[in-house]
Structure formats: C-alpha cells, structure tokens
Amino acid sequence: MEKLHFEYQNSTPVKKFAHVGVVASGDLEILVYPADGDKTMLDITTGSDGFGKVWQNVLNRFFARYPLNGKFIVHDFGATPGVVNLRLTQAMEALKDEK
C-alpha cells in the first residue's frame, strides 16, 4: 500500500459531501468534503505502488479544468488513469447536483 498526498490552490469551494465509486478490483472510491482552508487536499491510499507521477499528471489535468476547493479522500484498488478521471468527473457532477 502506498499513501500519496497532493495539494492545489483552487477557487471553487465544495459546499457538500459527495461519494462516488467503490473499492473493487480496477476501481476506486472518492469521498469529497468541504475544505477547512484555502487549499484543495487529496489523500490517496492505493494498492499500486510507484504511480505517484501518473496520479499527479491526472490530478493536474483535472484541477486545471475543474478548480474545486475541497478535501478529497481516494481509496484505489488498481484503477487506470481513465477510471480515475471518470470518478473525479462523477464527483464533480455529484457536487453540482442540487437534488
């Protein structure tokens, strides 16, 4: 298991909790909370060691497009970069849903 931590300066505050995905083979879950401060914080626990640079590239692209300011907790079980981006986008859409 590897634990990764990333921080970003983003401008769009997360106002509610969101949960997407599941912890299963080739998938991941993302929990999103409103931020306590002015930084977006991501804590990732992954079963796939040595992919920190890949995570950073995916996250840089996502947050350049969607500047969400919140606390993200990710539990990964071998998801591909495409699945990571999909789940992040689903989380962003869940946060916009006002139902």
PyMOL commands that set and color helices and strands:
alter all, ss='L'
color gray80, all
select helices_A, chain A and resi 52-65+81-96
alter helices_A, ss='H'
color red, helices_A
select strands_A, chain A and resi 2-8+12-13+18-21+27-34+40-46+68-77
alter strands_A, ss='S'
color yellow, strands_A
deselect
rebuild
show_as cartoon
